[in-house]
Amino acid sequence: MRFQDLIRQLARELGLPALSPDADGICAIRFDGLSFCLRDVEGRAVWLSCWVGRLDTRDLCTQERLLAGNLMPELAGIGTLGMDATGDVYLSG
């Protein structure tokens, strides 16, 4: 299924207005208080990311425990957790 067909069907299923990607191939949707970004990866895959929270950038212990989940794919699936320089945490996959 092509990316544009996928996001069109997703919009129908969620009762949203028509969705279309921006110039960078990204489509963002927000529901239930969460924002999701979907990106077309050269027509081969769809990359999904979602902001999940914020950590104190000084709290290295919590950061290490959170990011250690990336080392156990059998428990976390294909998702990856990442944190930017401001402490925002994202789940991508």
PyMOL commands that set and color helices and strands:
alter all, ss='L'
color gray80, all
select helices_A, chain A and resi 3-14+60-71+73-76
alter helices_A, ss='H'
color red, helices_A
select strands_A, chain A and resi 26-31+34-41+45-54+80-83+88-92
alter strands_A, ss='S'
color yellow, strands_A
deselect
rebuild
show_as cartoon
